[in-house]
Amino acid sequence: MIETGIVVVAGSAGFGAGRLGSRLLCRLRRGVRPPRLWCEVAVTLLWTVVAVGEALGTTPPWWVPVPLALGWLAVLLTACDVLARRLPDALTLTAYPGCAALLAFAASWRPELVPRALVGAVVFAGCYACVGVVAPGNLGAGDVKLAGSLGALIGAVSPAAVPLVMVVAALLTLAVAAVLRRGVVPHGPSMLLPGWLVTAFPFFGVEPAPWWGPVAPP
């Protein structure tokens, strides 16, 4: 009963967070107006999935804020990229201090997440920056700015997941372009979807410590 209540509360909170996000997008400089209830429904769905994962024990409680925050940000950035073909600095740049705070909190339980996150950020941002320089038409500036913070969160789960997410993102973008028969399509959603999935269903390589602290060896 308590677990069901947590899922319901998470879904309700997601709806409210989605509503705030929708209003924020309307007020941003060069903002967008998402379709009615689009942000609310999308954030509700993502937050409910995270709450179910926590209730089932697959997501450590100390990690839950990460997929919640990334899910909210992903919905807002997807709306911007789909509707206006841009990822605004107001969201991509402010994500860096937000990610740092989330990882600092998680690192109080798992300190090894910090070097993993740094590796993920350098690899993701470095690869995207190189592509942006060599073939600027293939990536937007917003994609490159997003890569660092997104790579940090993915790398915290597993640095090996970073190149995997990049490959999946490229394939998704190509698939969408082929289906829509367009030469250029937004790349941000293709980065965010697999990135969020990695954080929502984390695999840390070993059994994560419980929220109350490490378990004493037998």
N, CA, C and O of each residue as an XYZ file, in Angstrom:
872
protein
N       0.830     -1.202      0.000
C       0.000      0.000      0.000
C       0.867      1.256      0.000
O       0.590      2.216     -0.718
N       1.957      1.231      0.845
C       2.836      2.401      0.896
C       3.526      2.615     -0.441
O       3.661      3.748     -0.902
N       3.970      1.512     -1.072
C       4.652      1.634     -2.352
C       3.719      2.179     -3.417
O       4.123      2.998     -4.242
N       2.463      1.726     -3.402
C       1.484      2.262     -4.345
C       1.285      3.748     -4.131
O       1.167      4.515     -5.086
N       1.249      4.150     -2.862
C       1.088      5.568     -2.556
C       2.249      6.391     -3.065
O       2.056      7.509     -3.542
N       3.465      5.848     -2.968
C       4.647      6.565     -3.464
C       4.555      6.770     -4.970
O       4.884      7.843     -5.476
N       4.106      5.738     -5.690
C       3.976      5.843     -7.135
C       2.937      6.899     -7.503
O       3.141      7.686     -8.427
N       1.816      6.909     -6.771
C       0.760      7.891     -7.040
C       1.260      9.307     -6.763
O       1.012     10.229     -7.541
N       1.966      9.466     -5.646
C       2.508     10.783     -5.308
C       3.513     11.241     -6.357
O       3.518     12.408     -6.748
N       4.374     10.316     -6.817
C       5.363     10.667     -7.835
C       4.686     11.095     -9.129
O       5.100     12.069     -9.759
N       3.647     10.369     -9.525
C       2.930     10.748    -10.739
C       2.276     12.109    -10.611
O       2.316     12.914    -11.541
N       1.666     12.373     -9.448
C       1.022     13.671     -9.222
C       2.052     14.797     -9.219
O       1.826     15.867     -9.785
N       3.198     14.534     -8.564
C       4.253     15.538     -8.548
C       4.801     15.771     -9.956
O       5.146     16.895    -10.320
N       4.875     14.694    -10.743
C       5.330     14.832    -12.119
C       4.409     15.714    -12.941
O       4.871     16.500    -13.768
N       3.115     15.586    -12.719
C       2.166     16.435    -13.446
C       2.402     17.902    -13.102
O       2.416     18.765    -13.980
N       2.587     18.175    -11.797
C       2.848     19.555    -11.393
C       4.168     20.070    -11.943
O       4.257     21.218    -12.380
N       5.204     19.217    -11.924
C       6.496     19.630    -12.468
C       6.397     19.886    -13.971
O       7.020     20.811    -14.494
N       5.612     19.062    -14.657
C       5.405     19.269    -16.080
C       4.684     20.574    -16.366
O       4.995     21.264    -17.337
N       3.715     20.914    -15.515
C       3.007     22.183    -15.689
C       3.955     23.367    -15.510
O       3.919     24.324    -16.283
N       4.801     23.292    -14.486
C       5.777     24.363    -14.282
C       6.747     24.452    -15.456
O       7.117     25.541    -15.894
N       7.157     23.270    -15.963
C       8.058     23.262    -17.104
C       7.432     23.885    -18.335
O       8.099     24.615    -19.069
N       6.156     23.606    -18.568
C       5.460     24.178    -19.719
C       5.408     25.703    -19.624
O       5.602     26.408    -20.615
N       5.143     26.197    -18.414
C       5.104     27.650    -18.227
C       6.485     28.259    -18.396
O       6.626     29.357    -18.935
N       7.506     27.543    -17.934
C       8.869     28.037    -18.087
C       9.241     28.168    -19.556
O       9.851     29.158    -19.960
N       8.873     27.168    -20.356
C       9.186     27.223    -21.786
C       8.524     28.423    -22.455
O       9.096     29.020    -23.367
N       7.338     28.774    -22.013
C       6.635     29.919    -22.603
C       7.302     31.240    -22.242
O       7.193     32.220    -22.980
N       7.993     31.263    -21.102
C       8.572     32.518    -20.626
C      10.045     32.679    -20.981
O      10.616     33.753    -20.791
N      10.653     31.632    -21.488
C      12.048     31.745    -21.881
C      12.215     32.737    -23.019
O      11.305     32.937    -23.824
N      13.391     33.358    -23.075
C      13.709     34.191    -24.232
C      13.729     33.287    -25.460
O      14.401     32.256    -25.465
N      13.006     33.665    -26.478
C      12.825     32.831    -27.678
C      12.249     31.465    -27.274
O      12.658     30.418    -27.776
N      11.296     31.520    -26.359
C      10.708     30.295    -25.862
C       9.732     29.660    -26.847
O       9.514     30.169    -27.946
N       9.160     28.551    -26.434
C       8.205     27.834    -27.262
C       6.944     27.584    -26.436
O       6.960     27.641    -25.207
N       5.869     27.311    -27.137
C       4.612     26.974    -26.467
C       4.267     25.533    -26.811
O       3.764     25.259    -27.901
N       4.533     24.605    -25.889
C       4.262     23.189    -26.180
C       2.768     22.920    -26.264
O       1.972     23.678    -25.709
N       2.377     21.855    -26.949
C       0.955     21.494    -27.008
C       0.373     21.315    -25.613
O       1.094     20.987    -24.670
N      -0.909     21.528    -25.486
C      -1.576     21.470    -24.188
C      -1.389     20.103    -23.530
O      -1.655     19.068    -24.141
N      -0.935     20.113    -22.293
C      -0.720     18.926    -21.456
C       0.412     18.021    -21.939
O       0.609     16.938    -21.388
N       1.155     18.444    -22.954
C       2.237     17.582    -23.448
C       3.298     17.372    -22.374
O       3.667     16.237    -22.074
N       3.788     18.470    -21.796
C       4.814     18.363    -20.767
C       4.282     17.652    -19.529
O       4.976     16.833    -18.928
N       3.039     17.971    -19.151
C       2.469     17.373    -17.941
C       2.380     15.851    -18.053
O       2.783     15.131    -17.139
N       1.860     15.373    -19.159
C       1.690     13.931    -19.339
C       3.047     13.243    -19.454
O       3.250     12.180    -18.868
N       3.972     13.832    -20.199
C       5.283     13.211    -20.403
C       6.057     13.100    -19.098
O       6.621     12.046    -18.807
N       6.094     14.175    -18.302
C       6.826     14.132    -17.038
C       6.148     13.175    -16.059
O       6.821     12.458    -15.319
N       4.819     13.165    -16.059
C       4.094     12.224    -15.194
C       4.486     10.794    -15.511
O       4.724      9.999    -14.602
N       4.554     10.457    -16.788
C       4.909      9.101    -17.191
C       6.327      8.744    -16.742
O       6.551      7.675    -16.176
N       7.283      9.641    -16.995
C       8.672      9.356    -16.646
C       8.857      9.237    -15.139
O       9.560      8.344    -14.665
N       8.234     10.128    -14.391
C       8.382     10.089    -12.933
C       7.704      8.856    -12.338
O       8.176      8.303    -11.344
N       6.608      8.432    -12.941
C       5.940      7.217    -12.464
C       6.828      6.000    -12.679
O       6.907      5.125    -11.817
N       7.498      5.942    -13.831
C       8.410      4.827    -14.113
C       9.529      4.788    -13.074
O       9.886      3.717    -12.583
N      10.079      5.951    -12.742
C      11.157      6.006    -11.740
C      10.652      5.545    -10.382
O      11.343      4.808     -9.679
N       9.451      5.974    -10.008
C       8.883      5.581     -8.716
C       8.644      4.078     -8.657
O       8.862      3.454     -7.619
N       8.198      3.497     -9.763
C       8.001      2.043     -9.802
C       9.334      1.337     -9.634
O       9.421      0.340     -8.918
N      10.373      1.844    -10.285
C      11.695      1.244    -10.149
C      12.198      1.293     -8.717
O      12.799      0.335     -8.230
N      11.951      2.408     -8.042
C      12.375      2.522     -6.649
C      11.574      1.579     -5.759
O      12.121      0.961     -4.845
N      10.265      1.471     -6.033
C       9.413      0.581     -5.237
C       9.811     -0.878     -5.419
O       9.707     -1.675     -4.486
N      10.266     -1.229     -6.618
C      10.678     -2.607     -6.896
C      12.103     -2.895     -6.427
O      12.551     -4.042     -6.450
N      12.807     -1.857     -6.004
C      14.167     -2.048     -5.523
C      15.228     -2.039     -6.595
O      16.385     -2.339     -6.303
N      14.880     -1.703     -7.832
C      15.870     -1.666     -8.909
C      16.601     -0.333     -8.987
O      17.663     -0.249     -9.605
N      16.056      0.704     -8.377
C      16.681      2.023     -8.358
C      16.949      2.418     -6.912
O      15.999      2.551     -6.140
N      18.196      2.610     -6.518
C      18.502      3.005     -5.135
C      17.847      4.342     -4.801
O      17.829      5.236     -5.648
N      17.316      4.504     -3.606
C      16.670      5.773     -3.246
C      17.576      6.984     -3.408
O      17.109      8.062     -3.777
N      18.880      6.818     -3.132
C      19.791      7.950     -3.239
C      20.047      8.353     -4.685
O      20.576      9.436     -4.938
N      19.680      7.499     -5.638
C      19.876      7.803     -7.046
C      18.615      8.362     -7.690
O      18.682      8.936     -8.777
N      17.479      8.205     -7.046
C      16.188      8.595     -7.620
C      16.157     10.048     -8.112
O      15.603     10.292     -9.184
N      16.725     11.035     -7.383
C      16.666     12.417     -7.888
C      17.260     12.601     -9.280
O      16.853     13.505    -10.010
N      18.228     11.745     -9.659
C      18.885     11.910    -10.962
C      17.924     11.647    -12.124
O      17.757     12.529    -12.967
N      17.282     10.468    -12.209
C      16.343     10.272    -13.330
C      15.120     11.179    -13.258
O      14.535     11.507    -14.290
N      14.722     11.591    -12.045
C      13.600     12.535    -11.958
C      13.982     13.862    -12.610
O      13.244     14.383    -13.445
N      15.135     14.404    -12.226
C      15.561     15.694    -12.781
C      15.853     15.595    -14.269
O      15.469     16.473    -15.042
N      16.533     14.527    -14.670
C      16.853     14.377    -16.091
C      15.592     14.166    -16.915
O      15.496     14.660    -18.039
N      14.631     13.442    -16.371
C      13.370     13.249    -17.092
C      12.658     14.566    -17.328
O      12.148     14.816    -18.420
N      12.622     15.414    -16.300
C      11.994     16.733    -16.435
C      12.720     17.566    -17.488
O      12.092     18.160    -18.363
N      14.045     17.602    -17.394
C      14.829     18.371    -18.356
C      14.672     17.814    -19.764
O      14.591     18.578    -20.726
N      14.628     16.490    -19.895
C      14.511     15.868    -21.213
C      13.207     16.253    -21.895
O      13.180     16.493    -23.102
N      12.136     16.310    -21.130
C      10.838     16.683    -21.708
C      10.885     18.120    -22.222
O      10.414     18.407    -23.322
N      11.450     19.015    -21.426
C      11.509     20.416    -21.839
C      12.408     20.602    -23.066
O      12.047     21.318    -24.000
N      13.568     19.962    -23.060
C      14.482     20.107    -24.193
C      13.918     19.469    -25.457
O      14.100     19.992    -26.556
N      13.238     18.348    -25.302
C      12.619     17.704    -26.465
C      11.578     18.618    -27.086
O      11.509     18.748    -28.308
N      10.766     19.253    -26.245
C       9.759     20.181    -26.758
C      10.417     21.318    -27.537
O       9.949     21.694    -28.612
N      11.507     21.865    -26.990
C      12.198     22.962    -27.668
C      12.792     22.507    -28.994
O      12.684     23.203    -30.004
N      13.417     21.336    -28.985
C      14.102     20.871    -30.189
C      13.111     20.503    -31.286
O      13.347     20.782    -32.462
N      12.011     19.879    -30.902
C      11.010     19.481    -31.894
C      10.280     20.687    -32.463
O      10.044     20.763    -33.669
N       9.921     21.630    -31.597
C       9.111     22.763    -32.031
C       9.940     23.895    -32.642
O       9.472     24.578    -33.553
N      11.170     24.100    -32.149
C      11.948     25.258    -32.596
C      13.318     24.896    -33.131
O      14.063     25.785    -33.544
N      13.676     23.616    -33.138
C      14.973     23.145    -33.636
C      16.141     23.804    -32.905
O      17.130     24.185    -33.531
N      16.028     23.940    -31.583
C      17.139     24.466    -30.794
C      17.021     23.987    -29.351
O      15.934     23.711    -28.843
N      18.181     23.902    -28.718
C      18.265     23.574    -27.295
C      18.763     24.838    -26.594
O      19.940     25.175    -26.720
N      17.907     25.539    -25.867
C      18.279     26.853    -25.318
C      19.356     26.761    -24.244
O      19.404     25.809    -23.464
N      20.223     27.780    -24.224
C      21.276     27.853    -23.210
C      20.688     27.895    -21.800
O      21.294     27.390    -20.855
N      19.525     28.488    -21.664
C      18.905     28.601    -20.339
C      18.678     27.233    -19.709
O      18.594     27.118    -18.486
N      18.579     26.199    -20.533
C      18.387     24.844    -20.015
C      19.677     24.035    -20.072
O      20.020     23.352    -19.107
N      20.398     24.104    -21.192
C      21.592     23.261    -21.329
C      22.727     23.706    -20.400
O      23.432     22.861    -19.847
N      22.911     25.005    -20.222
C      24.016     25.481    -19.393
C      23.695     25.386    -17.904
O      24.566     25.056    -17.099
N      22.449     25.675    -17.538
C      22.081     25.559    -16.127
C      22.024     24.100    -15.691
O      21.973     23.816    -14.494
N      22.030     23.178    -16.640
C      22.041     21.753    -16.275
C      23.344     21.367    -15.598
O      23.367     20.412    -14.822
N      24.428     22.081    -15.867
C      25.730     21.701    -15.306
C      25.765     21.829    -13.780
O      26.131     20.864    -13.109
N      25.402     22.975    -13.208
C      25.391     23.026    -11.738
C      24.348     22.086    -11.136
O      24.548     21.553    -10.044
N      23.247     21.885    -11.837
C      22.247     20.944    -11.342
C      22.787     19.527    -11.290
O      22.588     18.816    -10.305
N      23.469     19.116    -12.350
C      24.064     17.777    -12.377
C      25.133     17.635    -11.304
O      25.244     16.587    -10.668
N      25.915     18.682    -11.103
C      26.959     18.631    -10.083
C      26.350     18.418     -8.698
O      26.874     17.644     -7.896
N      25.244     19.106     -8.424
C      24.589     18.953     -7.123
C      24.019     17.546     -6.958
O      24.152     16.938     -5.895
N      23.386     17.033     -8.006
C      22.814     15.683     -7.934
C      23.898     14.633     -7.722
O      23.731     13.714     -6.920
N      25.005     14.770     -8.440
C      26.083     13.792     -8.319
C      26.794     13.910     -6.969
O      27.254     12.910     -6.418
N      26.881     15.119     -6.444
C      27.478     15.284     -5.121
C      26.635     14.577     -4.066
O      27.168     13.958     -3.144
N      25.319     14.675     -4.209
C      24.431     13.982     -3.276
C      24.588     12.475     -3.399
O      24.716     11.782     -2.389
N      24.580     11.958     -4.625
C      24.717     10.515     -4.833
C      26.082     10.022     -4.380
O      26.212      8.899     -3.892
N      27.107     10.867     -4.543
C      28.461     10.453     -4.182
C      28.642     10.307     -2.684
O      29.613      9.697     -2.237
N      27.722     10.858     -1.899
C      27.828     10.661     -0.454
C      27.562      9.207     -0.080
O      27.935      8.760      1.004
N      26.905      8.460     -0.999
C      26.723      7.018     -0.818
C      27.718      6.211     -1.643
O      28.191      5.157     -1.218
N      28.025      6.726     -2.825
C      28.932      5.999     -3.716
C      29.979      6.972     -4.264
O      29.796      7.526     -5.348
N      31.083      7.186     -3.520
C      32.090      8.174     -3.956
C      32.680      7.878     -5.328
O      33.121      8.796     -6.020
N      32.694      6.604     -5.732
C      33.299      6.267     -7.024
C      32.506      6.813     -8.200
O      32.971      6.749     -9.338
N      31.316      7.348     -7.948
C      30.539      7.932     -9.038
C      31.192      9.194     -9.599
O      30.986      9.534    -10.764
N      31.972      9.883     -8.781
C      32.569     11.151     -9.223
C      33.554     10.950    -10.373
O      33.396     11.591    -11.411
N      34.562     10.090    -10.235
C      35.461      9.894    -11.386
C      34.747      9.311    -12.600
O      35.085      9.643    -13.736
N      33.767      8.447    -12.371
C      33.000      7.916    -13.501
C      32.295      9.050    -14.243
O      32.295      9.099    -15.473
N      31.699      9.955    -13.477
C      30.973     11.074    -14.087
C      31.913     11.966    -14.880
O      31.567     12.419    -15.971
N      33.098     12.222    -14.342
C      34.065     13.060    -15.047
C      34.483     12.423    -16.372
O      34.585     13.102    -17.395
N      34.722     11.119    -16.340
C      35.068     10.406    -17.576
C      33.926     10.504    -18.585
O      34.151     10.779    -19.763
N      32.713     10.279    -18.118
C      31.561     10.347    -19.017
C      31.389     11.716    -19.640
O      31.095     11.831    -20.830
N      31.572     12.765    -18.831
C      31.424     14.123    -19.349
C      32.476     14.440    -20.395
O      32.169     15.014    -21.440
N      33.730     14.063    -20.113
C      34.822     14.356    -21.050
C      34.639     13.598    -22.367
O      34.825     14.160    -23.446
N      34.273     12.317    -22.267
C      34.123     11.502    -23.472
C      32.964     12.008    -24.331
O      33.122     12.216    -25.534
N      31.801     12.204    -23.709
C      30.617     12.621    -24.471
C      30.826     14.013    -25.072
O      30.640     14.216    -26.271
N      31.216     14.966    -24.220
C      31.404     16.331    -24.709
C      32.561     16.417    -25.696
O      32.481     17.145    -26.685
N      33.644     15.671    -25.432
C      34.787     15.709    -26.336
C      34.455     15.182    -27.714
O      34.819     15.788    -28.722
N      33.764     14.053    -27.763
C      33.387     13.479    -29.065
C      32.448     14.397    -29.829
O      32.604     14.593    -31.034
N      31.467     14.961    -29.121
C      30.518     15.843    -29.799
C      31.184     17.139    -30.241
O      30.853     17.682    -31.295
N      32.126     17.639    -29.434
C      32.830     18.859    -29.836
C      33.654     18.607    -31.091
O      33.716     19.458    -31.978
N      34.283     17.444    -31.166
C      35.069     17.104    -32.354
C      34.179     17.019    -33.590
O      34.528     17.538    -34.650
N      33.036     16.367    -33.449
C      32.108     16.271    -34.573
C      31.619     17.656    -34.964
O      31.480     17.962    -36.149
N      31.354     18.505    -33.950
C      30.884     19.860    -34.233
C      31.893     20.679    -35.010
O      31.521     21.541    -35.805
N      33.188     20.410    -34.780
C      34.239     21.136    -35.492
C      34.456     20.562    -36.889
O      34.570     21.301    -37.866
N      34.512     19.231    -36.968
C      34.799     18.572    -38.247
C      33.608     18.631    -39.191
O      33.764     18.892    -40.383
N      32.433     18.392    -38.660
C      31.220     18.386    -39.492
C      30.130     19.183    -38.784
O      29.192     18.597    -38.243
N      30.240     20.502    -38.781
C      29.320     21.345    -38.005
C      27.861     21.199    -38.414
O      26.970     21.489    -37.616
N      27.601     20.760    -39.632
C      26.214     20.618    -40.057
C      25.507     19.426    -39.445
O      24.283     19.323    -39.521
N      26.271     18.520    -38.835
C      25.663     17.304    -38.288
C      25.197     17.462    -36.851
O      24.365     16.684    -36.385
N      25.718     18.452    -36.141
C      25.341     18.684    -34.756
C      25.134     20.169    -34.521
O      25.858     21.006    -35.061
N      24.132     20.486    -33.705
C      23.923     21.865    -33.335
C      24.742     22.225    -32.106
O      25.214     21.343    -31.389
N      24.912     23.517    -31.862
C      25.669     23.961    -30.684
C      25.005     23.486    -29.398
O      25.686     23.155    -28.428
N      23.678     23.453    -29.393
C      22.963     22.998    -28.206
C      23.236     21.537    -27.895
O      23.306     21.151    -26.729
N      23.391     20.723    -28.933
C      23.710     19.302    -28.719
C      25.056     19.152    -28.022
O      25.209     18.330    -27.119
N      26.031     19.952    -28.449
C      27.365     19.891    -27.850
C      27.314     20.356    -26.399
O      27.950     19.755    -25.533
N      26.562     21.422    -26.126
C      26.465     21.933    -24.754
C      25.752     20.938    -23.838
O      26.084     20.841    -22.657
N      24.796     20.213    -24.360
C      24.082     19.223    -23.572
C      24.942     18.005    -23.280
O      24.756     17.351    -22.254
N      25.879     17.690    -24.165
C      26.636     16.443    -24.076
C      27.413     16.312    -22.767
O      27.513     15.214    -22.221
N      27.959     17.400    -22.264
C      28.774     17.319    -21.056
C      27.991     16.889    -19.833
O      28.385     15.952    -19.139
N      26.882     17.567    -19.564
C      26.079     17.220    -18.384
C      25.421     15.858    -18.549
O      25.357     15.083    -17.595
N      24.934     15.558    -19.746
C      24.313     14.259    -19.974
C      25.350     13.149    -19.847
O      25.070     12.100    -19.267
N      26.533     13.373    -20.382
C      27.593     12.380    -20.275
C      28.003     12.127    -18.845
O      28.354     10.999    -18.496
N      27.968     13.152    -18.003
C      28.324     12.977    -16.595
C      27.347     12.044    -15.895
O      27.759     11.165    -15.138
N      26.062     12.228    -16.141
C      25.057     11.382    -15.492
C      25.124      9.949    -16.005
O      25.001      9.001    -15.230
N      25.318      9.795    -17.314
C      25.434      8.447    -17.880
C      26.710      7.779    -17.388
O      26.702      6.606    -17.016
N      27.803      8.529    -17.387
C      29.071      7.974    -16.948
C      29.061      7.569    -15.491
O      29.748      6.622    -15.109
N      28.293      8.270    -14.665
C      28.198      7.897    -13.256
C      27.632      6.492    -13.106
O      28.023      5.754    -12.201
N      26.720      6.125    -13.985
C      26.179      4.763    -13.968
C      27.221      3.797    -14.501
O      27.524      2.785    -13.869
N      27.769      4.115    -15.669
C      28.797      3.271    -16.276
C      29.466      4.042    -17.408
O      28.791      4.419    -18.366
N      30.767      4.287    -17.328
C      31.447      4.970    -18.441
C      31.291      4.227    -19.768
O      31.292      4.843    -20.834
N      31.158      2.893    -19.697
C      30.993      2.123    -20.931
C      29.669      2.422    -21.610
O      29.523      2.189    -22.810
N      28.696      2.939    -20.854
C      27.399      3.250    -21.445
C      27.440      4.513    -22.295
O      26.555      4.729    -23.124
N      28.458      5.352    -22.099
C      28.527      6.620    -22.838
C      28.669      6.402    -24.340
O      27.856      6.935    -25.096
N      29.660      5.647    -24.808
C      29.728      5.419    -26.266
C      28.517      4.670    -26.790
O      28.106      4.878    -27.931
N      27.941      3.799    -25.969
C      26.738      3.089    -26.400
C      25.587      4.061    -26.642
O      24.873      3.955    -27.639
N      25.415      5.005    -25.724
C      24.352      6.007    -25.892
C      24.609      6.856    -27.130
O      23.667      7.192    -27.848
N      25.865      7.208    -27.394
C      26.174      8.009    -28.575
C      25.824      7.257    -29.859
O      25.283      7.842    -30.798
N      26.130      5.976    -29.897
C      25.811      5.172    -31.075
C      24.301      5.065    -31.246
O      23.781      5.240    -32.348
N      23.598      4.777    -30.151
C      22.134      4.664    -30.223
C      21.514      5.987    -30.663
O      20.578      6.007    -31.463
N      22.046      7.099    -30.133
C      21.524      8.414    -30.509
C      21.693      8.670    -32.001
O      20.786      9.193    -32.649
N      22.840      8.308    -32.545
C      23.074      8.493    -33.978
C      22.132      7.634    -34.802
O      21.580      8.094    -35.801
N      21.947      6.385    -34.386
C      21.056      5.486    -35.121
C      19.606      5.960    -35.054
O      18.878      5.887    -36.043
N      19.194      6.443    -33.886
C      17.820      6.954    -33.756
C      17.599      8.159    -34.664
O      16.557      8.280    -35.308
N      18.587      9.047    -34.710
C      18.451     10.226    -35.570
C      18.351      9.821    -37.038
O      17.529     10.360    -37.780
N      19.182      8.877    -37.454
C      19.126      8.402    -38.839
C      17.788      7.729    -39.131
O      17.221      7.908    -40.209
N      17.285      6.953    -38.169
C      16.008      6.261    -38.368
C      14.861      7.255    -38.505
O      14.000      7.101    -39.371
N      14.851      8.286    -37.638
C      13.793      9.300    -37.711
C      13.872     10.060    -39.027
O      12.847     10.340    -39.648
N      15.083     10.393    -39.453
C      15.248     11.106    -40.725
C      14.758     10.260    -41.892
O      14.164     10.781    -42.835
N      15.007      8.948    -41.827
C      14.565      8.065    -42.906
C      13.046      7.944    -42.922
O      12.426      7.961    -43.986
N      12.449      7.823    -41.738
C      10.988      7.690    -41.667
C      10.299      8.962    -42.131
O       9.311      8.911    -42.863
N      10.822     10.099    -41.706
C      10.210     11.383    -42.071
C      10.660     11.884    -43.434
O      10.108     12.846    -43.969
N      11.683     11.211    -43.998
C      12.235     11.602    -45.304
C      12.721     13.045    -45.296
O      12.422     13.841    -46.187
N      13.495     13.347    -44.232
C      14.080     14.679    -44.102
C      15.584     14.546    -43.954
O      16.087     13.578    -43.382
N      16.282     15.523    -44.473
C      17.731     15.480    -44.359
C      18.223     15.851    -42.979
O      19.256     15.354    -42.531
N      17.489     16.726    -42.295
C      17.891     17.201    -40.973
C      16.725     17.049    -40.012
O      15.614     17.501    -40.292
N      16.982     16.411    -38.880
C      15.968     16.258    -37.834
C      16.614     16.595    -36.496
O      17.838     16.523    -36.381
N      15.836     16.959    -35.485
C      16.404     17.263    -34.170
C      17.155     16.065    -33.602
O      16.667     14.935    -33.643
N      18.341     16.323    -33.075
C      19.158     15.248    -32.511
C      19.014     15.152    -30.988
O      19.274     14.102    -30.400
N      18.603     16.240    -30.364
C      18.491     16.262    -28.910
C      17.646     15.130    -28.331
O      18.097     14.456    -27.404
N      16.434     14.896    -28.845
C      15.620     13.802    -28.302
C      16.295     12.442    -28.418
O      16.115     11.588    -27.550
N      17.068     12.231    -29.477
C      17.764     10.951    -29.650
C      18.888     10.776    -28.635
O      19.245      9.647    -28.299
N      19.448     11.875    -28.146
C      20.432     11.801    -27.069
C      19.757     11.551    -25.730
O      20.227     10.749    -24.923
N      18.663     12.240    -25.507
C      18.032     12.245    -24.194
C      17.312     10.942    -23.864
O      17.317     10.505    -22.713
N      16.692     10.320    -24.866
C      15.933      9.099    -24.581
C      16.827      7.976    -24.052
O      16.567      7.469    -22.960
N      17.877      7.563    -24.787
C      18.726      6.504    -24.236
C      19.469      6.946    -22.988
O      19.736      6.133    -22.103
N      19.806      8.230    -22.910
C      20.484      8.725    -21.715
C      19.610      8.603    -20.483
O      20.076      8.192    -19.420
N      18.340      8.962    -20.626
C      17.428      8.841    -19.482
C      17.205      7.378    -19.118
O      17.127      7.043    -17.936
N      17.103      6.518    -20.099
C      16.898      5.093    -19.816
C      18.054      4.522    -18.990
O      17.844      3.703    -18.095
N      19.274      4.963    -19.302
C      20.431      4.477    -18.531
C      20.322      4.907    -17.074
O      20.616      4.123    -16.172
N      19.898      6.156    -16.836
C      19.806      6.631    -15.458
C      18.575      6.089    -14.745
O      18.592      5.922    -13.525
N      17.511      5.813    -15.485
C      16.287      5.308    -14.858
C      16.390      3.836    -14.496
O      15.716      3.371    -13.578
N      17.229      3.103    -15.212
C      17.435      1.680    -14.941
C      18.937      1.454    -14.754
O      19.583      0.817    -15.586
N      19.489      1.984    -13.652
C      20.948      1.980    -13.491
C      21.491      0.603    -13.162
O      20.841     -0.213    -12.508
N      22.688      0.379    -13.631
C      23.427     -0.822    -13.275
C      24.818     -0.376    -12.880
O      25.618      0.026    -13.725
N      25.099     -0.449    -11.590
C      26.343      0.101    -11.081
C      27.469     -0.918    -11.004
O      28.532     -0.620    -10.460
N      27.256     -2.112    -11.537
C      28.324     -3.094    -11.574
C      28.356     -4.000    -10.366
O      28.741     -5.164    -10.469
N      27.948     -3.469     -9.202
C      27.846     -4.270     -7.993
C      26.532     -3.926     -7.316
O      25.896     -2.924     -7.641
N      26.132     -4.764     -6.374
C      24.890     -4.495     -5.652
C      25.006     -3.171     -4.922
O      25.895     -3.017     -4.085
N      24.124     -2.192     -5.213
C      24.257     -0.881     -4.578
C      23.999     -0.955     -3.084
O      23.187     -1.751     -2.612
N      24.716     -0.096     -2.342
C      24.527     -0.053     -0.904
C      23.158      0.499     -0.565
O      22.659      1.352     -1.300
N      22.525      0.055      0.508
C      21.226      0.581      0.900
C      21.343      2.023      1.345
O      22.433      2.501      1.657
N      20.217      2.714      1.373
C      20.252      4.147      1.652
C      20.752      4.456      3.060
O      21.237      5.561      3.302
N      20.647      3.501      4.004
C      21.073      3.782      5.359
C      22.562      3.529      5.576
O      23.069      3.741      6.677
N      23.268      3.077      4.536
C      24.709      2.937      4.678
C      25.177      1.576      4.224
O      24.354      0.726      3.884
N      26.481      1.344      4.211
C      27.024      0.073      3.749
C      26.684     -1.072      4.693
O      26.524     -0.894      5.901
N      26.584     -2.230      4.105
C      26.288     -3.412      4.896
C      27.597     -3.996      5.416
O      28.563     -4.134      4.665
N      27.626     -4.334      6.686
C      28.840     -4.892      7.287
C      29.092     -6.278      6.685
O      28.143     -7.033      6.473
N      30.357     -6.626      6.406
C      30.646     -7.946      5.837
C      30.283     -9.042      6.810
O      30.397     -8.846      8.020
N      29.838    -10.219      6.309
C      29.454    -11.309      7.198
C      30.661    -11.865      7.954
O      30.517    -12.793      8.750
